[in-house]
Amino acid sequence: MSGSAAPRTSAELHGTGAFEVAQLKGNVGGQNYALPIDLDLSKFRSVVIYCRRFTTVFSTAQLDS
């Protein structure tokens, strides 16, 4: 998750604050991930699929407030 609305680079993803939810469970079908109960969602503006190894943003989805 990122504080940026639509990060396209690793710097944009991490520059406004980021939270790593988990590794992807797979690449087909729906997936659910548990978030910590005390996570302040108001700090985040998007969910990001990001490859740490290659420092590449693959996709983003903006969050509504």
N, CA, C and O atoms as a printed pandas DataFrame, in Angstrom:
     atom_number atom_name residue_name chain_id  residue_number  x_coord  y_coord  z_coord
0              1         N          MET        A               1    0.842   -1.149    0.000
1              2        CA          MET        A               1    0.000    0.000    0.000
2              3         C          MET        A               1    0.895    1.222    0.000
3              4         O          MET        A               1    1.992    1.192    0.559
4              5         N          SER        A               2    0.433    2.307   -0.629
5              6        CA          SER        A               2    1.247    3.510   -0.768
6              7         C          SER        A               2    0.449    4.765   -0.442
7              8         O          SER        A               2   -0.766    4.818   -0.631
8              9         N          GLY        A               3    1.155    5.761    0.047
9             10        CA          GLY        A               3    0.546    7.067    0.278
10            11         C          GLY        A               3    0.342    7.830   -1.015
11            12         O          GLY        A               3   -0.382    8.826   -1.038
12            13         N          SER        A               4    0.965    7.382   -2.088
13            14        CA          SER        A               4    0.803    7.986   -3.418
14            15         C          SER        A               4   -0.426    7.400   -4.102
15            16         O          SER        A               4   -0.721    6.215   -3.946
16            17         N          ALA        A               5   -1.137    8.223   -4.855
17            18        CA          ALA        A               5   -2.360    7.761   -5.516
18            19         C          ALA        A               5   -2.090    6.794   -6.664
19            20         O          ALA        A               5   -2.888    5.890   -6.912
20            21         N          ALA        A               6   -0.990    6.973   -7.357
21            22        CA          ALA        A               6   -0.683    6.117   -8.507
22            23         C          ALA        A               6    0.822    6.046   -8.738
23            24         O          ALA        A               6    1.311    6.552   -9.748
24            25         N          PRO        A               7    1.566    5.429   -7.822
25            26        CA          PRO        A               7    3.015    5.373   -7.987
26            27         C          PRO        A               7    3.402    4.562   -9.219
27            28         O          PRO        A               7    2.803    3.526   -9.508
28            29         N          ARG        A               8    4.409    5.044   -9.938
29            30        CA          ARG        A               8    4.898    4.351  -11.132
30            31         C          ARG        A               8    6.328    3.861  -10.952
31            32         O          ARG        A               8    6.818    3.050  -11.738
32            33         N          THR        A               9    6.994    4.357   -9.914
33            34        CA          THR        A               9    8.375    3.965   -9.656
34            35         C          THR        A               9    8.520    3.557   -8.190
35            36         O          THR        A               9    7.648    3.830   -7.365
36            37         N          SER        A              10    9.622    2.909   -7.890
37            38        CA          SER        A              10    9.912    2.531   -6.513
38            39         C          SER        A              10   10.006    3.769   -5.621
39            40         O          SER        A              10    9.531    3.763   -4.485
40            41         N          ALA        A              11   10.621    4.828   -6.145
41            42        CA          ALA        A              11   10.754    6.071   -5.362
42            43         C          ALA        A              11    9.389    6.672   -5.040
43            44         O          ALA        A              11    9.164    7.125   -3.918
44            45         N          GLU        A              12    8.479    6.680   -6.008
45            46        CA          GLU        A              12    7.131    7.204   -5.765
46            47         C          GLU        A              12    6.373    6.319   -4.777
47            48         O          GLU        A              12    5.636    6.821   -3.929
48            49         N          LEU        A              13    6.551    5.018   -4.887
49            50        CA          LEU        A              13    5.876    4.077   -3.984
50            51         C          LEU        A              13    6.300    4.308   -2.546
51            52         O          LEU        A              13    5.455    4.406   -1.656
52            53         N          HIS        A              14    7.592    4.396   -2.313
53            54        CA          HIS        A              14    8.112    4.494   -0.955
54            55         C          HIS        A              14    8.234    5.922   -0.437
55            56         O          HIS        A              14    8.335    6.125    0.773
56            57         N          GLY        A              15    8.228    6.906   -1.316
57            58        CA          GLY        A              15    8.432    8.297   -0.922
58            59         C          GLY        A              15    7.351    8.878   -0.039
59            60         O          GLY        A              15    7.624    9.776    0.757
60            61         N          THR        A              16    6.153    8.397   -0.156
61            62        CA          THR        A              16    5.035    8.940    0.624
62            63         C          THR        A              16    4.576    7.977    1.712
63            64         O          THR        A              16    3.496    8.141    2.279
64            65         N          GLY        A              17    5.385    6.990    1.996
65            66        CA          GLY        A              17    5.045    5.993    3.004
66            67         C          GLY        A              17    4.438    4.768    2.349
67            68         O          GLY        A              17    3.552    4.881    1.503
68            69         N          ALA        A              18    4.914    3.605    2.740
69            70        CA          ALA        A              18    4.429    2.358    2.159
70            71         C          ALA        A              18    4.270    1.317    3.257
71            72         O          ALA        A              18    4.926    1.379    4.297
72            73         N          PHE        A              19    3.391    0.367    3.005
73            74        CA          PHE        A              19    3.173   -0.749    3.928
74            75         C          PHE        A              19    3.095   -2.012    3.098
75            76         O          PHE        A              19    2.280   -2.106    2.180
76            77         N          GLU        A              20    3.939   -2.988    3.414
77            78        CA          GLU        A              20    3.904   -4.260    2.698
78            79         C          GLU        A              20    2.888   -5.183    3.362
79            80         O          GLU        A              20    3.035   -5.556    4.525
80            81         N          VAL        A              21    1.860   -5.542    2.604
81            82        CA          VAL        A              21    0.803   -6.417    3.138
82            83         C          VAL        A              21    1.286   -7.859    3.167
83            84         O          VAL        A              21    1.285   -8.491    4.223
84            85         N          ALA        A              22    1.701   -8.385    2.016
85            86        CA          ALA        A              22    2.159   -9.776    1.920
86            87         C          ALA        A              22    2.621  -10.051    0.502
87            88         O          ALA        A              22    2.394   -9.252   -0.406
88            89         N          GLN        A              23    3.271  -11.189    0.323
89            90        CA          GLN        A              23    3.595  -11.635   -1.025
90            91         C          GLN        A              23    2.307  -12.098   -1.692
91            92         O          GLN        A              23    1.381  -12.561   -1.027
92            93         N          LEU        A              24    2.260  -11.968   -3.023
93            94        CA          LEU        A              24    1.094  -12.450   -3.754
94            95         C          LEU        A              24    0.940  -13.948   -3.551
95            96         O          LEU        A              24    1.923  -14.688   -3.553
96            97         N          LYS        A              25   -0.303  -14.391   -3.377
97            98        CA          LYS        A              25   -0.582  -15.810   -3.198
98            99         C          LYS        A              25   -0.582  -16.543   -4.535
99           100         O          LYS        A              25   -0.359  -17.753   -4.588
100          101         N          GLY        A              26   -0.832  -15.816   -5.596
101          102        CA          GLY        A              26   -0.878  -16.409   -6.925
102          103         C          GLY        A              26   -1.134  -15.326   -7.947
103          104         O          GLY        A              26   -1.257  -14.149   -7.606
104          105         N          ASN        A              27   -1.213  -15.731   -9.212
105          106        CA          ASN        A              27   -1.448  -14.740  -10.257
106          107         C          ASN        A              27   -2.748  -14.978  -11.015
107          108         O          ASN        A              27   -2.970  -14.387  -12.071
108          109         N          VAL        A              28   -3.607  -15.844  -10.477
109          110        CA          VAL        A              28   -4.895  -16.119  -11.106
110          111         C          VAL        A              28   -5.980  -16.103  -10.027
111          112         O          VAL        A              28   -5.808  -16.672   -8.949
112          113         N          GLY        A              29   -7.095  -15.446  -10.333
113          114        CA          GLY        A              29   -8.234  -15.471   -9.423
114          115         C          GLY        A              29   -8.154  -14.443   -8.310
115          116         O          GLY        A              29   -7.154  -13.742   -8.155
116          117         N          GLY        A              30   -9.229  -14.368   -7.541
117          118        CA          GLY        A              30   -9.322  -13.427   -6.433
118          119         C          GLY        A              30   -8.479  -13.873   -5.253
119          120         O          GLY        A              30   -8.216  -15.061   -5.066
120          121         N          GLN        A              31   -8.065  -12.903   -4.468
121          122        CA          GLN        A              31   -7.249  -13.179   -3.289
122          123         C          GLN        A              31   -7.668  -12.254   -2.164
123          124         O          GLN        A              31   -8.099  -11.127   -2.408
124          125         N          ASN        A              32   -7.544  -12.723   -0.939
125          126        CA          ASN        A              32   -7.838  -11.922    0.244
126          127         C          ASN        A              32   -6.620  -11.898    1.147
127          128         O          ASN        A              32   -5.913  -12.896    1.282
128          129         N          TYR        A              33   -6.382  -10.756    1.761
129          130        CA          TYR        A              33   -5.247  -10.587    2.667
130          131         C          TYR        A              33   -5.735   -9.892    3.929
131          132         O          TYR        A              33   -6.507   -8.935    3.863
132          133         N          ALA        A              34   -5.285  -10.372    5.065
133          134        CA          ALA        A              34   -5.648   -9.758    6.346
134          135         C          ALA        A              34   -4.747   -8.554    6.610
135          136         O          ALA        A              34   -3.543   -8.599    6.355
136          137         N          LEU        A              35   -5.336   -7.492    7.116
137          138        CA          LEU        A              35   -4.591   -6.293    7.491
138          139         C          LEU        A              35   -4.574   -6.181    9.012
139          140         O          LEU        A              35   -5.531   -6.588    9.671
140          141         N          PRO        A              36   -3.498   -5.633    9.577
141          142        CA          PRO        A              36   -3.471   -5.442   11.025
142          143         C          PRO        A              36   -4.612   -4.530   11.467
143          144         O          PRO        A              36   -4.921   -3.551   10.787
144          145         N          ILE        A              37   -5.226   -4.836   12.574
145          146        CA          ILE        A              37   -6.374   -4.079   13.070
146          147         C          ILE        A              37   -6.011   -2.621   13.357
147          148         O          ILE        A              37   -6.863   -1.739   13.251
148          149         N          ASP        A              38   -4.753   -2.364   13.718
149          150        CA          ASP        A              38   -4.342   -1.003   14.070
150          151         C          ASP        A              38   -3.733   -0.225   12.902
151          152         O          ASP        A              38   -3.186    0.858   13.110
152          153         N          LEU        A              39   -3.816   -0.750   11.689
153          154        CA          LEU        A              39   -3.281   -0.062   10.516
154          155         C          LEU        A              39   -4.172    1.133   10.179
155          156         O          LEU        A              39   -5.380    0.975   10.000
156          157         N          ASP        A              40   -3.588    2.316   10.091
157          158        CA          ASP        A              40   -4.329    3.532    9.779
158          159         C          ASP        A              40   -4.472    3.661    8.262
159          160         O          ASP        A              40   -3.563    4.143    7.586
160          161         N          LEU        A              41   -5.606    3.232    7.737
161          162        CA          LEU        A              41   -5.838    3.217    6.291
162          163         C          LEU        A              41   -5.919    4.613    5.688
163          164         O          LEU        A              41   -5.774    4.768    4.476
164          165         N          SER        A              42   -6.146    5.623    6.508
165          166        CA          SER        A              42   -6.242    6.989    5.984
166          167         C          SER        A              42   -4.900    7.487    5.437
167          168         O          SER        A              42   -4.860    8.491    4.727
168          169         N          LYS        A              43   -3.807    6.799    5.758
169          170        CA          LYS        A              43   -2.476    7.186    5.284
170          171         C          LYS        A              43   -2.193    6.696    3.864
171          172         O          LYS        A              43   -1.206    7.106    3.253
172          173         N          PHE        A              44   -3.048    5.823    3.337
173          174        CA          PHE        A              44   -2.771    5.181    2.058
174          175         C          PHE        A              44   -3.784    5.578    0.998
175          176         O          PHE        A              44   -4.979    5.703    1.266
176          177         N          ARG        A              45   -3.274    5.776   -0.223
177          178        CA          ARG        A              45   -4.133    6.192   -1.328
178          179         C          ARG        A              45   -4.216    5.150   -2.432
179          180         O          ARG        A              45   -5.009    5.293   -3.362
180          181         N          SER        A              46   -3.392    4.085   -2.335
181          182        CA          SER        A              46   -3.441    3.055   -3.378
182          183         C          SER        A              46   -2.908    1.723   -2.868
183          184         O          SER        A              46   -2.184    1.643   -1.875
184          185         N          VAL        A              47   -3.300    0.686   -3.594
185          186        CA          VAL        A              47   -2.760   -0.658   -3.411
186          187         C          VAL        A              47   -1.877   -0.910   -4.624
187          188         O          VAL        A              47   -2.250   -0.588   -5.752
188          189         N          VAL        A              48   -0.704   -1.488   -4.386
189          190        CA          VAL        A              48    0.299   -1.615   -5.443
190          191         C          VAL        A              48    0.798   -3.051   -5.545
191          192         O          VAL        A              48    1.077   -3.693   -4.533
192          193         N          ILE        A              49    0.907   -3.543   -6.757
193          194        CA          ILE        A              49    1.602   -4.809   -6.989
194          195         C          ILE        A              49    3.010   -4.427   -7.416
195          196         O          ILE        A              49    3.219   -3.796   -8.452
196          197         N          TYR        A              50    3.969   -4.826   -6.592
197          198        CA          TYR        A              50    5.350   -4.357   -6.716
198          199         C          TYR        A              50    6.312   -5.530   -6.587
199          200         O          TYR        A              50    6.125   -6.401   -5.738
200          201         N          CYS        A              51    7.331   -5.552   -7.421
201          202        CA          CYS        A              51    8.379   -6.567   -7.347
202          203         C          CYS        A              51    9.594   -5.950   -6.657
203          204         O          CYS        A              51   10.275   -5.098   -7.228
204          205         N          ARG        A              52    9.856   -6.382   -5.442
205          206        CA          ARG        A              52   10.982   -5.853   -4.677
206          207         C          ARG        A              52   12.309   -6.218   -5.350
207          208         O          ARG        A              52   13.223   -5.395   -5.411
208          209         N          ARG        A              53   12.411   -7.440   -5.851
209          210        CA          ARG        A              53   13.659   -7.904   -6.457
210          211         C          ARG        A              53   14.100   -7.013   -7.626
211          212         O          ARG        A              53   15.279   -6.683   -7.755
212          213         N          PHE        A              54   13.142   -6.630   -8.471
213          214        CA          PHE        A              54   13.466   -5.819   -9.643
214          215         C          PHE        A              54   13.052   -4.354   -9.483
215          216         O          PHE        A              54   13.122   -3.583  -10.440
216          217         N          THR        A              55   12.622   -3.970   -8.280
217          218        CA          THR        A              55   12.162   -2.617   -7.955
218          219         C          THR        A              55   11.245   -2.059   -9.047
219          220         O          THR        A              55   11.465   -0.969   -9.577
220          221         N          THR        A              56   10.219   -2.839   -9.362
221          222        CA          THR        A              56    9.308   -2.497  -10.452
222          223         C          THR        A              56    7.863   -2.494   -9.976
223          224         O          THR        A              56    7.420   -3.439   -9.324
224          225         N          VAL        A              57    7.131   -1.441  -10.297
225          226        CA          VAL        A              57    5.694   -1.375  -10.035
226          227         C          VAL        A              57    4.975   -2.012  -11.213
227          228         O          VAL        A              57    5.166   -1.595  -12.356
228          229         N          PHE        A              58    4.147   -3.023  -10.945
229          230        CA          PHE        A              58    3.410   -3.688  -12.016
230          231         C          PHE        A              58    2.008   -3.122  -12.193
231          232         O          PHE        A              58    1.513   -3.029  -13.316
232          233         N          SER        A              59    1.369   -2.744  -11.095
233          234        CA          SER        A              59   -0.003   -2.250  -11.197
234          235         C          SER        A              59   -0.370   -1.497   -9.927
235          236         O          SER        A              59    0.182   -1.756   -8.857
236          237         N          THR        A              60   -1.312   -0.558  -10.054
237          238        CA          THR        A              60   -1.828    0.159   -8.896
238          239         C          THR        A              60   -3.348    0.240   -8.978
239          240         O          THR        A              60   -3.932    0.173  -10.059
240          241         N          ALA        A              61   -3.970    0.384   -7.824
241          242        CA          ALA        A              61   -5.414    0.612   -7.750
242          243         C          ALA        A              61   -5.649    1.687   -6.685
243          244         O          ALA        A              61   -5.263    1.519   -5.528
244          245         N          GLN        A              62   -6.280    2.780   -7.081
245          246        CA          GLN        A              62   -6.546    3.849   -6.121
246          247         C          GLN        A              62   -7.605    3.417   -5.124
247          248         O          GLN        A              62   -8.535    2.679   -5.450
248          249         N          LEU        A              63   -7.438    3.895   -3.905
249          250        CA          LEU        A              63   -8.404    3.634   -2.838
250          251         C          LEU        A              63   -9.314    4.837   -2.684
251          252         O          LEU        A              63   -8.853    5.977   -2.749
252          253         N          ASP        A              64  -10.596    4.597   -2.481
253          254        CA          ASP        A              64  -11.547    5.675   -2.194
254          255         C          ASP        A              64  -11.516    5.957   -0.705
255          256         O          ASP        A              64  -11.282    5.060    0.104
256          257         N          SER        A              65  -11.755    7.208   -0.352
257          258        CA          SER        A              65  -11.767    7.546    1.074
258          259         C          SER        A              65  -13.097    7.217    1.710
259          260         O          SER        A              65  -13.280    7.439    2.907
